Amino acid sequence: MAIKYVKLIKGDDIMVEVKNINGTSKDRYSNPKGCSSWITYWENKSLLPFPTYCQCEECYNHAKVGAHVKKTYEGNKWYIVPLCYECNMKTESFNVDEAYLVEVNEENTVDLW
């Protein structure tokens, strides 16, 4: 019998469709102002520890990155969400719990816009 991992989900489990933002692993996006990584940025803004598991719906891999995404149907705001390497490479849209999205804005970034 296989062990199935359970994701701990904050909030009301409101799922939202997002897409990865291509090209954000480049040096100019490497670290947000005042943080050593996008994972640290996510922890500081969410006030939560970085989750063990990827926040992509139905993925049970370990979260490894603070991924840059935007909501598929809602403008151009950027967000950070904990994902595994595989989900961070997706080219199609996928669902995440909206409670795990942390907005990225100009005040907290280095040369983002």
DSSP file with accessible surface (Angstrom, degrees, kcal/mol):
  #  RESIDUE AA STRUCTURE BP1 BP2  ACC     N-H-->O    O-->H-N    N-H-->O    O-->H-N    TCO  KAPPA ALPHA  PHI   PSI    X-CA   Y-CA   Z-CA
    1    1 A M              0   0  235      0, 0.0     2,-0.2     0, 0.0     0, 0.0   0.000 360.0 360.0 360.0 125.1    0.0    0.0    0.0
    2    2 A A        -     0   0   94      1,-0.1     2,-0.5     0, 0.0     0, 0.0  -0.511 360.0-120.9 -78.5 145.5    1.5    3.3   -1.1
    3    3 A I        -     0   0  143     -2,-0.2     2,-0.5     0, 0.0    -1,-0.1  -0.738  24.4-150.9 -85.6 130.4    1.6    6.2    1.3
    4    4 A K        -     0   0  161     -2,-0.5     2,-0.2     2,-0.0     0, 0.0  -0.887  10.6-134.6-104.9 128.8   -0.2    9.3    0.1
    5    5 A Y        -     0   0  112     -2,-0.5     2,-0.5    55,-0.0     0, 0.0  -0.585  12.9-144.4 -82.0 145.0    1.0   12.7    1.2
    6    6 A V        -     0   0  114     -2,-0.2     2,-0.3    54,-0.0    47,-0.1  -0.923  10.8-135.7-110.9 129.7   -1.5   15.2    2.3
    7    7 A K        -     0   0   29     -2,-0.5     2,-0.6    45,-0.1    48,-0.0  -0.661  13.3-133.4 -80.7 138.6   -1.0   18.9    1.6
    8    8 A L        -     0   0  144     -2,-0.3     2,-0.5    45,-0.0    45,-0.1  -0.842  28.7-165.7 -89.1 120.8   -1.6   21.4    4.4
    9    9 A I        -     0   0   67     -2,-0.6     2,-0.2     2,-0.1    46,-0.0  -0.937   8.8-147.1-118.2 130.1   -3.7   24.1    2.9
   10   10 A K    >   +     0   0   83     -2,-0.5     3,-0.6    87,-0.1    89,-0.3  -0.599  60.6   4.8 -87.6 149.6   -4.4   27.5    4.5
   11   11 A G  T 3  S-     0   0   52     -2,-0.2    -2,-0.1     1,-0.2    86,-0.0  -0.392 114.4 -34.7  83.9-155.5   -7.6   29.4    4.1
   12   12 A D  T 3  S-     0   0  142     -2,-0.1    -1,-0.2     2,-0.1     3,-0.1   0.128  78.6-110.5 -96.8  18.5  -10.8   28.3    2.3
   13   13 A D    <   +     0   0   88     -3,-0.6     2,-0.8     1,-0.2    -2,-0.1   0.897  51.1 173.4  54.7  45.6   -9.1   26.3   -0.4
   14   14 A I        -     0   0   93      2,-0.0    84,-3.4     1,-0.0    85,-0.3  -0.762  20.3-149.7 -85.1 110.6  -10.1   28.8   -3.2
   15   15 A M  E     -A   97   0A  67     -2,-0.8     2,-0.4    82,-0.2    82,-0.2  -0.627  14.9-172.2 -85.6 141.7   -8.2   27.5   -6.2
   16   16 A V  E     -A   96   0A  17     80,-2.7    80,-2.2    -2,-0.3     2,-0.4  -0.985  24.3-119.0-134.2 142.6   -7.1   29.9   -8.9
   17   17 A E  E     +A   95   0A  59     -2,-0.4    55,-2.4    78,-0.2    56,-0.4  -0.692  39.9 172.7 -84.3 131.1   -5.6   29.2  -12.3
   18   18 A V  E     -AB  94  71A   0     76,-3.2    76,-2.2    -2,-0.4     2,-0.3  -0.865  22.2-147.0-131.6 166.0   -2.1   30.6  -12.8
   19   19 A K  E     - B   0  70A  87     51,-2.3    51,-2.0    -2,-0.3    74,-0.1  -0.985  27.8-110.1-131.3 144.9    0.7   30.4  -15.4
   20   20 A N  E     - B   0  69A  19     70,-0.4     2,-0.6    -2,-0.3    49,-0.3  -0.406  28.8-125.9 -66.3 148.9    4.5   30.5  -14.8
   21   21 A I    >   -     0   0   24     47,-2.3     3,-0.8    -2,-0.1    47,-0.2  -0.894  28.8-132.1 -98.9 117.9    6.3   33.6  -15.9
   22   22 A N  T 3  S+     0   0  137     -2,-0.6    67,-0.0     1,-0.2    69,-0.0  -0.380  78.9  22.4 -71.2 146.1    9.1   32.7  -18.3
   23   23 A G  T >  S+     0   0   30     -2,-0.1     3,-1.0     1,-0.1    -1,-0.2   0.526  76.5 123.0  84.4   8.9   12.6   34.0  -17.9
   24   24 A T  T <   +     0   0   18     -3,-0.8    -2,-0.1     1,-0.2    -1,-0.1   0.496  58.0  75.1 -86.5   1.6   12.5   35.0  -14.2
   25   25 A S  T 3  S+     0   0  113      3,-0.1    -1,-0.2     5,-0.0    -3,-0.0   0.530  73.6 112.0 -85.4  -2.9   15.5   32.8  -13.3
   26   26 A K  S X  S-     0   0  132     -3,-1.0     3,-1.9     1,-0.1     4,-0.2  -0.229  86.8-101.4 -66.6 160.3   17.8   35.4  -14.9
   27   27 A D  G >  S+     0   0  141      1,-0.3     3,-1.9     2,-0.2     4,-0.4   0.834 117.4  62.6 -53.4 -39.1   20.1   37.5  -12.7
   28   28 A R  G 3  S+     0   0  109      1,-0.3    -1,-0.3     2,-0.1    82,-0.2   0.734 112.5  37.7 -66.9 -16.6   18.0   40.6  -12.7
   29   29 A Y  G <  S+     0   0   36     -3,-1.9    -1,-0.3    -6,-0.1    -2,-0.2   0.268  86.6 110.8-107.6   7.9   15.2   38.7  -11.0
   30   30 A S  S <  S+     0   0   62     -3,-1.9     8,-0.3    -4,-0.2    -2,-0.1   0.871  82.8   9.4 -60.3 -44.5   17.4   36.7   -8.7
   31   31 A N        -     0   0   71     -4,-0.4    79,-0.3     6,-0.1    -1,-0.2  -0.996  69.6-126.9-139.7 140.3   16.6   38.2   -5.3
   32   32 A P    >   -     0   0    3      0, 0.0     3,-1.8     0, 0.0    77,-0.3  -0.403  50.5 -79.0 -75.6 159.0   14.0   40.6   -4.0
   33   33 A K  T 3  S+     0   0  117     75,-1.0     3,-0.1     1,-0.3    77,-0.0  -0.325 115.5   8.3 -58.7 131.8   15.1   43.6   -2.1
   34   34 A G  T 3  S+     0   0   86      1,-0.2     2,-0.3    -3,-0.1    -1,-0.3   0.494 112.9  91.6  79.2   2.7   15.9   42.8    1.5
   35   35 A C    <   -     0   0   22     -3,-1.8    -1,-0.2     1,-0.1     3,-0.1  -0.962  68.9-140.1-131.1 151.6   15.7   39.0    1.1
   36   36 A S  S    S-     0   0   90     -2,-0.3     2,-0.3     1,-0.1    -1,-0.1   0.626  86.2  -3.0 -82.8 -13.8   18.2   36.4    0.2
   37   37 A S  S  > S-     0   0   32      1,-0.1     4,-2.0    -6,-0.0    -1,-0.1  -0.979  72.7-100.8-164.2 169.1   15.8   34.5   -2.0
   38   38 A W  H  > S+     0   0   20     -8,-0.3     4,-2.3    -2,-0.3     5,-0.1   0.772 121.2  59.3 -70.9 -23.6   12.2   34.4   -3.3
   39   39 A I  H  > S+     0   0   47      2,-0.2     4,-2.6     1,-0.2    -1,-0.2   0.949 107.0  45.5 -66.6 -46.6   11.6   31.6   -0.7
   40   40 A T  H  > S+     0   0   35      2,-0.2     4,-2.8     1,-0.2     5,-0.2   0.908 111.5  53.0 -62.3 -41.8   12.5   34.1    2.1
   41   41 A Y  H  X S+     0   0    3     -4,-2.0     4,-2.4     2,-0.2     5,-0.3   0.943 109.7  48.6 -57.4 -47.3   10.4   36.8    0.5
   42   42 A W  H  X S+     0   0    1     -4,-2.3     4,-2.7     1,-0.2     6,-0.3   0.927 112.4  48.1 -60.1 -46.3    7.4   34.4    0.5
   43   43 A E  H  X>S+     0   0   64     -4,-2.6     4,-1.8     1,-0.2     5,-0.5   0.920 112.6  48.7 -61.6 -43.4    8.0   33.4    4.1
   44   44 A N  H  <5S+     0   0   90     -4,-2.8    -1,-0.2     1,-0.2    -2,-0.2   0.889 117.8  39.6 -65.2 -40.1    8.3   37.1    5.2
   45   45 A K  H  <5S+     0   0  105     -4,-2.4    -2,-0.2    -5,-0.2    -1,-0.2   0.839 121.5  40.8 -80.6 -34.9    5.2   38.2    3.3
   46   46 A S  H  <5S-     0   0   18     -4,-2.7    -2,-0.2    -5,-0.3    -1,-0.2   0.690  94.8-138.6 -84.7 -20.4    3.0   35.2    4.1
   47   47 A L  T  <5 +     0   0  151     -4,-1.8    -3,-0.1    -5,-0.3    -4,-0.1   0.755  68.0 110.5  63.2  27.2    4.2   34.9    7.7
   48   48 A L  S   <S-     0   0   55     -5,-0.5    -1,-0.3    -6,-0.3    -2,-0.2  -0.906  77.3-103.0-123.4 155.8    4.2   31.2    7.2
   49   49 A P        -     0   0  105      0, 0.0     3,-0.1     0, 0.0     0, 0.0  -0.492  54.8 -88.5 -71.4 149.5    7.1   28.7    7.0
   50   50 A F        -     0   0   37     -2,-0.1   -11,-0.0     1,-0.1   -10,-0.0  -0.400  54.8-111.9 -58.8 128.0    7.8   27.6    3.5
   51   51 A P        -     0   0   22      0, 0.0    12,-0.2     0, 0.0    -1,-0.1  -0.265   9.8-133.2 -67.6 153.3    5.6   24.5    2.9
   52   52 A T  S    S+     0   0   81     10,-0.1    11,-2.2    -3,-0.1     2,-0.3   0.880  85.8  54.9 -68.8 -38.7    7.0   21.1    2.4
   53   53 A Y  B    S-F   62   0B  42      9,-0.3     9,-0.2   -45,-0.1     7,-0.1  -0.723  92.6 -97.6-109.4 150.0    4.9   20.3   -0.6
   54   54 A C        -     0   0    0      7,-2.9    29,-0.2    -2,-0.3     5,-0.2  -0.240  26.5-139.6 -54.1 141.2    4.3   21.9   -4.0
   55   55 A Q        +     0   0    4     27,-2.3    42,-0.6    -4,-0.1     2,-0.3   0.363  65.7 115.8 -93.5   6.7    1.2   24.1   -4.1
   56   56 A C  B >  S-C   96   0A   3     40,-0.2     3,-2.0    26,-0.1    40,-0.2  -0.616  82.6 -97.6 -72.3 130.9    0.2   23.0   -7.6
   57   57 A E  T 3  S+     0   0   78     38,-3.2    38,-0.1    -2,-0.3    -1,-0.1  -0.231 104.9   7.0 -54.0 132.7   -3.1   21.1   -7.3
   58   58 A E  T 3  S+     0   0  156      1,-0.2     2,-0.5    -4,-0.1    -1,-0.3   0.648  98.8 121.5  67.7  19.0   -2.6   17.3   -7.2
   59   59 A C    <   -     0   0   16     -3,-2.0    -1,-0.2    -5,-0.2    -3,-0.0  -0.946  35.9-179.7-109.2 134.5    1.2   17.5   -7.0
   60   60 A Y        +     0   0   90     -2,-0.5     2,-0.1    -3,-0.1    -1,-0.1   0.133  40.6 120.7-120.7  20.1    2.8   15.9   -4.0
   61   61 A N  S    S-     0   0   74      1,-0.1    -7,-2.9    -8,-0.1     2,-0.2  -0.385  75.1 -89.4 -74.6 162.4    6.5   16.7   -4.8
   62   62 A H  B     -F   53   0B  92     -9,-0.2    23,-0.3    -2,-0.1    -9,-0.3  -0.520  41.5-114.0 -73.5 137.2    8.5   18.7   -2.4
   63   63 A A        +     0   0   12    -11,-2.2    21,-0.3    -2,-0.2    -1,-0.1  -0.548  43.8 163.3 -70.1 132.8    8.4   22.5   -2.9
   64   64 A K        +     0   0  108     19,-2.7     2,-0.3    -2,-0.3    20,-0.2   0.543  52.3  39.8-126.5 -19.2   11.8   23.7   -3.9
   65   65 A V  E     - D   0  83A  30     18,-2.4    18,-2.2    16,-0.1     2,-1.0  -0.948  67.3-124.9-136.9 154.7   11.4   27.2   -5.4
   66   66 A G  E     - D   0  82A  10     -2,-0.3     2,-0.2    16,-0.2   -28,-0.1  -0.878  47.6-154.5 -91.7  98.6    9.5   30.4   -4.9
   67   67 A A  E     - D   0  81A   1     14,-2.7    14,-1.7    -2,-1.0     2,-0.6  -0.572  12.2-127.5 -86.4 141.8    8.0   30.5   -8.4
   68   68 A H  E     + D   0  80A   7     -2,-0.2   -47,-2.3   -47,-0.2     2,-0.3  -0.766  43.9 156.5 -85.5 122.0    6.9   33.6  -10.3
   69   69 A V  E     -BD  20  79A   0     10,-2.6    10,-2.8    -2,-0.6     2,-0.3  -0.898  28.6-151.5-136.7 166.3    3.4   33.2  -11.6
   70   70 A K  E     -B   19   0A  71    -51,-2.0   -51,-2.3    -2,-0.3     2,-0.2  -0.982  35.3 -97.4-136.9 151.8    0.5   35.4  -12.7
   71   71 A K  E >   -B   18   0A  19      6,-0.5     3,-0.8    -2,-0.3   -53,-0.3  -0.478  31.1-134.1 -66.8 135.8   -3.2   34.6  -12.6
   72   72 A T  T 3  S+     0   0   42    -55,-2.4    -1,-0.1     1,-0.2   -54,-0.1   0.865  98.8  26.4 -60.8 -39.2   -4.4   33.4  -15.9
   73   73 A Y  T 3  S+     0   0  182    -56,-0.4    -1,-0.2     1,-0.2     2,-0.2   0.176 107.8  75.2-114.8  18.0   -7.5   35.6  -16.1
   74   74 A E  S X  S-     0   0  105     -3,-0.8     3,-0.6     1,-0.4    -3,-0.3  -0.539  93.1 -90.3-136.6  73.3   -6.7   38.6  -13.9
   75   75 A G  T 3   -     0   0   58      1,-0.2    -1,-0.4    -2,-0.2     0, 0.0  -0.108  63.3 -55.4  67.4-156.7   -4.3   41.2  -15.3
   76   76 A N  T 3  S+     0   0  119     -6,-0.1    -1,-0.2     2,-0.1     2,-0.1   0.150  76.5 137.2-116.0  16.5   -0.5   41.3  -15.0
   77   77 A K    <   -     0   0  113     -3,-0.6    -6,-0.5    -6,-0.1     2,-0.3  -0.430  45.9-137.2 -64.3 140.5    0.2   41.2  -11.3
   78   78 A W  E     - E   0 104A  32     26,-0.6    26,-2.8    -8,-0.1     2,-0.3  -0.760  22.2-174.6 -99.3 148.9    3.0   38.9  -10.4
   79   79 A Y  E     -DE  69 103A  21    -10,-2.8   -10,-2.6    -2,-0.3     2,-0.4  -0.936  21.4-132.7-136.7 158.7    3.0   36.5   -7.5
   80   80 A I  E     +DE  68 102A   0     22,-2.8    22,-2.2    -2,-0.3   -12,-0.2  -0.940  29.0 172.6-109.8 135.4    5.3   34.1   -5.7
   81   81 A V  E     -D   67   0A   0    -14,-1.7   -14,-2.7    -2,-0.4     2,-0.4  -0.996  37.8-107.0-141.3 139.8    4.0   30.6   -4.9
   82   82 A P  E     +D   66   0A   0      0, 0.0   -27,-2.3     0, 0.0     2,-0.3  -0.570  51.7 162.0 -69.0 121.9    5.9   27.5   -3.6
   83   83 A L  E     -D   65   0A   0    -18,-2.2   -19,-2.7    -2,-0.4   -18,-2.4  -0.936  38.5-113.0-135.0 162.7    6.4   24.9   -6.3
   84   84 A C     >  -     0   0    1     -2,-0.3     4,-1.9   -21,-0.3     5,-0.1  -0.394  42.8-101.1 -82.4 169.4    8.5   21.9   -7.1
   85   85 A Y  H  > S+     0   0  137    -23,-0.3     4,-0.7     1,-0.2    -1,-0.1   0.909 121.1  52.5 -59.8 -41.3   11.0   22.1  -10.0
   86   86 A E  H >4 S+     0   0  119      1,-0.2     3,-1.1     2,-0.2     4,-0.3   0.935 111.0  44.4 -64.2 -46.4    8.7   20.2  -12.3
   87   87 A C  H >4 S+     0   0    6      1,-0.3     3,-1.2     2,-0.2    -1,-0.2   0.825 106.0  62.3 -69.9 -27.2    5.7   22.5  -11.8
   88   88 A N  H 3< S+     0   0   49     -4,-1.9    -1,-0.3     1,-0.2    -2,-0.2   0.700 103.6  51.2 -68.7 -16.0    7.9   25.5  -12.1
   89   89 A M  T << S+     0   0  144     -3,-1.1    -1,-0.2    -4,-0.7    -2,-0.2   0.458  81.0 125.2 -98.6  -3.0    8.7   24.4  -15.7
   90   90 A K    <   -     0   0   61     -3,-1.2   -70,-0.4    -4,-0.3     4,-0.1  -0.300  40.9-168.4 -60.3 140.8    5.1   23.9  -16.7
   91   91 A T        +     0   0  106      2,-0.1     2,-0.2   -72,-0.1    -1,-0.1   0.625  68.0  69.1-102.4 -17.8    4.1   25.9  -19.9
   92   92 A E  S    S-     0   0  102      1,-0.1   -72,-0.3   -73,-0.1   -74,-0.1  -0.540  95.9 -88.3 -96.0 165.5    0.3   25.3  -19.5
   93   93 A S        +     0   0   39     -2,-0.2     2,-0.3   -74,-0.1   -74,-0.2  -0.313  46.8 179.0 -68.3 155.3   -1.9   26.8  -16.8
   94   94 A F  E     -A   18   0A  13    -76,-2.2   -76,-3.2    -4,-0.1     2,-0.4  -0.951  25.9-104.0-152.0 167.0   -2.4   25.0  -13.5
   95   95 A N  E     +A   17   0A  54     -2,-0.3   -38,-3.2   -78,-0.2     2,-0.3  -0.789  32.4 172.2-103.3 141.6   -4.3   25.5  -10.2
   96   96 A V  E     -AC  16  56A   0    -80,-2.2   -80,-2.7    -2,-0.4     2,-0.5  -0.938  44.8 -92.2-135.4 160.0   -3.0   26.6   -6.9
   97   97 A D  E >   -A   15   0A   3    -42,-0.6     3,-2.1    -2,-0.3   -82,-0.2  -0.608  33.2-140.0 -71.3 124.0   -4.6   27.6   -3.6
   98   98 A E  G >  S+     0   0   63    -84,-3.4     3,-1.8    -2,-0.5    -1,-0.2   0.809  97.6  69.0 -59.1 -28.3   -5.0   31.4   -3.8
   99   99 A A  G 3  S+     0   0   33    -85,-0.3    -1,-0.3   -89,-0.3   -88,-0.1   0.715  95.2  56.6 -64.3 -19.2   -4.1   31.7   -0.1
  100  100 A Y  G <  S+     0   0   17     -3,-2.1     2,-0.5   -90,-0.1    -1,-0.3   0.414  82.5 103.3 -94.5   1.3   -0.5   30.7   -1.0
  101  101 A L    <   -     0   0   21     -3,-1.8     2,-0.5    -4,-0.2   -20,-0.2  -0.734  52.0-167.3 -84.7 129.4    0.0   33.5   -3.6
  102  102 A V  E     -E   80   0A  16    -22,-2.2   -22,-2.8    -2,-0.5   -56,-0.1  -0.975  23.0-123.8-117.1 121.6    2.1   36.3   -2.3
  103  103 A E  E     -E   79   0A  81     -2,-0.5     2,-0.5   -24,-0.2   -24,-0.3  -0.343  15.0-146.2 -67.8 141.4    2.1   39.4   -4.5
  104  104 A V  E     +E   78   0A   3    -26,-2.8   -26,-0.6    -2,-0.1     2,-0.3  -0.924  23.9 179.5-103.7 129.8    5.3   40.9   -5.9
  105  105 A N    >   -     0   0   46     -2,-0.5     3,-1.5   -28,-0.1     4,-0.2  -0.875  41.5-102.0-131.1 167.4    5.4   44.6   -6.2
  106  106 A E  G >  S+     0   0  126     -2,-0.3     3,-1.3     1,-0.3     6,-0.2   0.817 114.7  60.5 -57.7 -36.2    7.9   47.3   -7.4
  107  107 A E  G 3  S+     0   0  135      1,-0.2    -1,-0.3     3,-0.1    -3,-0.0   0.768 109.3  43.5 -64.0 -24.9    8.9   48.3   -3.9
  108  108 A N  G <  S+     0   0   33     -3,-1.5   -75,-1.0   -76,-0.1     2,-0.3   0.244 104.1  76.6-106.3  13.0   10.1   44.8   -3.1
  109  109 A T  S <  S-     0   0    5     -3,-1.3     2,-0.6   -77,-0.3     3,-0.1  -0.837  70.4-127.4-125.3 162.9   12.0   44.0   -6.3
  110  110 A V  S    S-     0   0   72     -2,-0.3   -79,-0.1   -79,-0.3    -3,-0.1  -0.935  87.4 -30.6-108.7 111.6   15.2   44.8   -8.0
  111  111 A D  S    S+     0   0  101     -2,-0.6    -1,-0.2    -5,-0.1    -5,-0.0   0.864  88.3 144.4  53.0  43.4   14.8   46.0  -11.6
  112  112 A L              0   0    8     -6,-0.2    -1,-0.1     1,-0.1    -6,-0.1   0.834 360.0 360.0 -83.7 -31.6   11.6   44.0  -12.1
  113  113 A W              0   0  137     -7,-0.1    -1,-0.1    -4,-0.1    -2,-0.0  -0.853 360.0 360.0-115.6 360.0    9.7   46.4  -14.3
